[in-house]
Amino acid sequence: MEPVYVLDTTAFIARWLLYAPGAGQAYTTSLVIEEVRDQASREGLELALGLGRLEVRDPSPEALKRAVREAAKAGLHASLSRTDLSVAALALELRQQGYRVIVVTDDYALQNLVAKLGLEYKPLRTRGITRVESYRVQCPACGYVSRRPGERVCPVCGTPLKRTRKHYNHRQR
């Protein structure tokens, strides 16, 4: 089965779709589109859209909830943006529709989440993660454990939250 690609902002900055002629259909979210601002990346994006190689599609609320839930379970929620979560959610949704999905990103936290979700990823300008890890986002003062996306300060005592590694699993690449 030929894969489909879900693109993070990195793919547009690298103009990956223009240099990957054998790549299949690509998808991205409207939040990624909003992040593509420089002229060269924008031109590449417009060209990919015009050639029909790219479809902009936002994930369902259910897929987004699952991505947020899995990110929180892995302690990655404090490291992932709304855009990152939308990319992971779209990849989940496409897999549920029967596609083989590869997420194109250099973001290590997003690669980690994608791997935890059982999806493939392709780094472009980095080596990518070498192992899948889980974290705990916790207040060092009172012990509060965060599960909310984007939470950086303890809602109980106001201390900045700290991310610590829980354990890791080696990943074969």
C-alpha positions in Angstrom: 0.0 0.0 0.0 1.4 3.4 -1.0 1.7 5.7 2.0 0.1 9.1 2.4 2.0 11.8 4.2 0.9 14.2 6.9 3.0 17.3 6.9 4.2 19.4 9.7 5.4 23.0 9.2 9.0 21.6 8.7 8.0 20.0 5.4 7.0 23.3 3.9 10.1 25.2 5.2 12.2 22.4 3.6 10.0 22.5 0.5 9.8 18.7 0.8 6.9 18.2 -1.6 8.8 19.9 -4.4 11.8 17.7 -4.0 10.1 14.4 -3.3 8.6 13.6 -6.7 7.8 10.0 -5.8 5.9 10.9 -2.7 2.2 10.0 -2.7 -0.7 12.2 -1.6 0.0 14.7 1.2 -2.2 16.2 3.8 -1.8 19.0 6.4 -4.0 20.9 8.7 -5.2 24.5 8.6 -3.1 25.2 11.7 0.1 24.2 9.9 -0.9 26.4 6.9 -1.2 29.4 9.4 2.4 28.7 10.5 3.9 28.8 6.9 4.8 32.5 6.6 8.0 33.1 4.8 7.7 33.7 1.0 9.7 30.7 -0.3 7.8 28.3 1.9 4.5 29.9 1.0 5.3 29.6 -2.7 6.1 25.9 -2.3 2.8 25.4 -0.4 0.8 27.2 -3.1 2.5 25.2 -5.8 1.8 21.9 -4.0 -1.9 22.9 -3.6 -2.1 23.9 -7.3 -0.6 20.6 -8.4 -3.1 18.7 -6.3 -0.4 17.0 -4.3 -1.6 18.5 -1.0 -5.0 18.5 0.7 -5.7 20.7 3.7 -7.9 18.8 6.1 -8.6 19.3 9.8 -9.0 16.3 12.1 -12.3 15.3 13.7 -12.9 16.4 17.3 -12.7 12.7 18.3 -9.3 12.2 16.7 -8.1 15.4 18.3 -9.3 14.3 21.8 -7.5 11.0 21.3 -4.2 12.7 20.4 -4.5 15.1 23.4 -5.3 12.2 25.7 -2.3 10.1 24.4 0.0 13.1 24.6 -1.1 13.7 28.2 -0.5 10.0 29.1 3.0 10.2 27.7 3.7 13.5 29.4 4.3 15.2 26.1 1.4 17.6 26.3 3.5 20.5 27.7 5.9 20.1 24.7 3.3 19.9 21.9 1.5 22.9 20.3 -2.1 22.9 19.1 -0.6 22.6 15.6 1.4 19.5 16.6 -1.6 17.9 18.1 -3.7 18.6 15.0 -1.0 16.8 12.8 -1.0 13.8 15.1 -4.8 13.7 15.1 -5.1 13.9 11.4 -2.6 11.1 11.0 -4.7 9.0 13.4 -7.8 9.7 11.5 -6.3 8.8 8.2 -5.0 5.5 9.6 -8.5 4.7 10.9 -9.6 5.2 7.3 -7.2 2.5 6.1 -4.3 4.5 4.9 -0.6 3.8 5.7 0.4 7.2 7.2 3.9 8.7 7.5 4.2 12.0 9.4 6.9 14.3 8.1 8.3 16.3 10.9 11.6 17.3 12.6 9.8 18.0 15.9 11.1 15.4 18.5 8.1 15.6 20.8 5.7 15.1 17.8 7.9 12.1 16.6 7.7 10.6 20.0 3.9 11.0 20.1 3.5 9.6 16.6 5.6 6.6 17.5 3.6 6.0 20.7 0.5 6.0 18.5 2.0 3.3 16.3 2.5 5.6 13.3 5.6 6.1 11.2 7.5 9.4 10.9 10.1 10.8 8.6 12.5 13.5 9.8 14.0 15.8 7.2 16.8 17.9 8.6 17.4 16.0 11.8 18.3 12.4 12.7 15.0 12.0 14.5 14.4 10.4 17.8 16.4 7.3 18.7 14.0 6.0 21.4 10.4 6.5 22.5 10.1 8.1 25.9 7.4 8.9 28.4 7.5 11.9 30.8 5.8 13.2 33.9 5.0 16.9 34.0 4.9 17.7 37.7 5.2 20.6 40.2 8.5 20.2 42.1 7.0 22.2 45.1 3.6 20.6 45.8 3.7 17.4 43.6 0.7 18.3 41.3 0.9 16.2 38.1 -0.3 18.0 35.0 -2.4 16.4 32.3 -3.5 19.6 30.5 -2.0 20.6 27.1 0.1 23.7 27.3 0.1 23.8 31.1 3.4 25.3 32.3 2.6 26.6 35.7 1.1 24.7 38.7 -2.5 25.8 39.2 -2.2 24.9 42.9 0.8 26.8 44.0 2.1 28.8 41.0 5.5 27.1 40.6 6.8 26.4 37.1 6.2 22.7 36.2 9.1 20.4 35.4 9.2 17.6 32.9 11.0 14.4 34.0 11.5 11.2 32.1 9.4 8.3 33.4 11.0 5.4 31.4 11.9 4.7 27.8 11.6 2.0 25.3 14.3 1.4 22.7 13.0 1.8 19.2 14.3 0.0 16.2 14.7 2.2 13.1 
